[in-house]
Amino acid sequence: MALNALEMGSVLSKHPKYRDSNLLVKYFQMRGEIFIDKLGWTLRRSTDFDIEFEQYDTYAAYHLIAFRDLPKMDIEIVGGARLMPTTHRCGEGSVYSYMLRDAYLGLLEGMPAREEICFLEPPVNDEVWEISRLLGKPGHDLGLLIVKAASDFVFSRGGRRCLGITRLPIVRLMRRLSNSHELIGPITGNESGKFVAFAASIDQYEGGNYVNF
């Protein structure tokens, strides 16, 4: 199994295999299957490619995608996550930055009030990154491997802390990787289910784990 961090703006030119197998499209399709079909989240789905795709999937985002090679140059997506620095902006003049901060500022429809999301206003800092849209097929501790690889990748880019708003099982994964982690908001929820804001320090970069393991 391979796990690669792909930058939206250059993924199609990095390797012909990514272009031929539509790696990103398959990853976005899996997001739709997991988050919309299985978990019942209220998210937008593009009918053109049957993908779950939103305003945060910009050229500034990195998508950590775990996949298995199949015959005839095909691939199977088995998991992934989206990573972005908290200094991110969704285009010139956009009011959107990153998911947790925008939820706190009341910019996302259907989210609870700010005091139900985060105790303090989420930061804008080069050393703090958001991890979101984490998913993985069952087996082989895949979720833990993806979170570990994401942490290593963020550290390699100068990040020293990660945060997000996510389901409780993901928080339990973060606790297995960081000695310094905390809930930065109360357990809350909406029609898509329960979630909570968390933050964790990235203690050490081991190198290489975000490429292959």
Secondary structure as GFF3:
##gff-version 3
##sequence-region A 1 213
A	DSSP	beta_strand	2	7	.	.	.	ID=ss1
A	DSSP	alpha_helix	11	14	.	.	.	ID=ss2
A	DSSP	alpha_helix	16	20	.	.	.	ID=ss3
A	DSSP	alpha_helix	23	31	.	.	.	ID=ss4
A	DSSP	pi_helix	32	38	.	.	.	ID=ss5
A	DSSP	beta_strand	45	46	.	.	.	ID=ss6
A	DSSP	beta_strand	51	52	.	.	.	ID=ss7
A	DSSP	beta_strand	62	70	.	.	.	ID=ss8
A	DSSP	beta_strand	74	85	.	.	.	ID=ss9
A	DSSP	alpha_helix	99	104	.	.	.	ID=ss10
A	DSSP	three_ten_helix	114	116	.	.	.	ID=ss11
A	DSSP	beta_strand	128	136	.	.	.	ID=ss12
A	DSSP	alpha_helix	142	156	.	.	.	ID=ss13
A	DSSP	beta_strand	161	166	.	.	.	ID=ss14
A	DSSP	alpha_helix	168	177	.	.	.	ID=ss15
A	DSSP	beta_strand	181	183	.	.	.	ID=ss16
A	DSSP	beta_strand	188	190	.	.	.	ID=ss17
A	DSSP	beta_strand	193	201	.	.	.	ID=ss18
###
